[in-house]
């Protein structure tokens, strides 16, 4: 298996993020795929968690997650219904309103992109070292 997709709704957001992490781990451990180092797998799961959380919080409450394994990278893509791109902002150290996720994803990934979708919304993607 070199690609998978899952869908989830906002009324189960806490479960949806956990499900996305579990599905990502299962994808990375699929028999027949080249082995991935534990630290690299943890990084992929962390990026999935951040992008799915952002999609649920800021993107209209639903998401589609796609993971694609390549020889030396893992591509993570999350679609949501909002046309607004994530933005870098000063993290909120006192009020708990976030600001940590998108900068972290950009530091961990080889590359990130935000692509508008023809049907509306956007795809946020990150390419990570395998």
C-alpha positions as CSV (number, residue, x, y, z in Angstrom):
1,X,0.0,0.0,0.0
2,X,1.5,3.4,-0.9
3,X,-1.5,5.6,-0.3
4,X,-4.4,5.8,2.1
5,X,-7.3,8.2,2.8
6,X,-9.6,8.7,5.8
7,X,-12.5,11.1,6.3
8,X,-13.8,12.4,9.7
9,X,-16.4,14.8,10.9
10,X,-16.0,17.6,13.5
11,X,-18.5,16.1,16.0
12,X,-15.9,13.5,16.7
13,X,-12.9,15.9,16.5
14,X,-10.9,14.5,19.5
15,X,-11.5,10.9,18.2
16,X,-10.8,12.0,14.6
17,X,-7.3,13.4,15.5
18,X,-6.5,10.2,17.5
19,X,-7.9,8.1,14.6
20,X,-5.7,10.0,12.1
21,X,-2.6,9.4,14.3
22,X,-3.5,5.7,14.6
23,X,-4.2,5.3,10.9
24,X,-0.8,7.1,10.1
25,X,1.1,4.6,12.4
26,X,-0.7,1.7,10.7
27,X,0.2,3.1,7.3
28,X,3.8,3.5,8.2
29,X,3.9,-0.1,9.6
30,X,2.3,-1.7,6.5
31,X,4.1,-4.9,5.5
32,X,5.9,-4.6,2.2
33,X,6.9,-0.9,2.7
34,X,10.5,0.1,3.3
35,X,11.1,0.4,7.1
36,X,10.9,3.8,8.6
37,X,13.0,4.9,11.5
38,X,11.1,5.4,14.8
39,X,12.0,9.1,15.0
40,X,10.9,9.7,11.4
41,X,7.6,7.8,12.1
42,X,7.0,10.0,15.2
43,X,7.6,13.1,13.1
44,X,5.1,12.0,10.5
45,X,2.5,11.3,13.2
46,X,3.1,14.6,14.8
47,X,2.7,16.5,11.5
48,X,-0.5,14.6,10.8
49,X,-1.8,15.4,14.2
50,X,-1.1,19.1,13.8
51,X,-2.5,19.4,10.2
52,X,-5.7,17.5,11.1
53,X,-6.2,19.5,14.3
54,X,-5.8,22.7,12.2
55,X,-8.3,21.4,9.6
56,X,-10.8,20.7,12.3
57,X,-10.3,23.9,14.2
58,X,-10.0,26.3,11.3
59,X,-11.1,24.5,8.2
60,X,-14.8,23.9,8.6
61,X,-14.8,20.7,10.8
62,X,-14.1,18.0,8.2
63,X,-11.0,16.8,6.6
64,X,-9.5,14.2,4.3
65,X,-6.0,12.9,5.1
66,X,-3.8,11.3,2.4
67,X,-0.4,9.7,3.1
68,X,1.8,8.7,0.3
69,X,5.1,6.7,0.8
70,X,8.0,7.4,-1.6
71,X,11.4,5.8,-1.5
72,X,12.9,8.5,0.8
73,X,9.9,10.6,1.8
74,X,6.4,10.5,3.2
75,X,3.9,13.0,1.8
76,X,1.1,14.1,4.1
77,X,-1.8,16.0,2.6
78,X,-4.9,17.3,4.5
79,X,-7.9,18.8,2.6
80,X,-10.4,21.0,4.4
81,X,-13.3,23.3,3.4
82,X,-11.7,26.7,4.3
83,X,-10.0,28.7,1.6
84,X,-7.8,30.5,4.3
85,X,-4.2,29.4,4.3
86,X,-2.5,28.7,7.6
87,X,-0.3,31.6,8.8
88,X,2.7,32.1,10.9
89,X,1.9,34.0,14.0
90,X,3.4,34.7,17.4
91,X,2.5,31.7,19.7
92,X,0.1,32.6,22.5
93,X,2.0,31.7,25.6
94,X,-0.7,32.9,28.0
95,X,-4.2,32.6,26.4
96,X,-4.0,29.1,25.0
97,X,-5.1,30.1,21.5
98,X,-2.2,28.3,19.7
99,X,0.2,29.5,17.1
100,X,2.7,26.7,17.6
101,X,1.6,24.1,15.0
102,X,2.2,25.7,11.6
103,X,5.7,27.0,12.4
104,X,6.5,23.5,13.8
105,X,5.3,21.7,10.7
106,X,7.4,24.1,8.6
107,X,10.5,23.3,10.7
108,X,10.0,19.5,10.5
109,X,9.1,19.2,6.8
110,X,11.4,19.3,3.8
111,X,8.7,21.3,2.1
112,X,5.2,22.5,2.8
113,X,2.5,23.9,0.4
114,X,-1.0,25.2,0.5
115,X,-3.0,24.6,-2.6
116,X,-6.5,25.9,-3.3
117,X,-9.0,23.2,-4.5
118,X,-11.2,23.7,-7.5
119,X,-14.2,22.6,-5.5
120,X,-13.4,25.1,-2.7
121,X,-11.2,24.8,0.4
122,X,-7.6,23.9,0.3
123,X,-5.0,21.2,0.6
124,X,-2.2,21.7,3.1
125,X,0.7,19.3,2.4
126,X,4.1,18.5,3.9
127,X,6.9,16.3,2.6
128,X,8.9,14.6,5.4
129,X,12.1,12.6,5.3
130,X,11.5,8.8,5.6
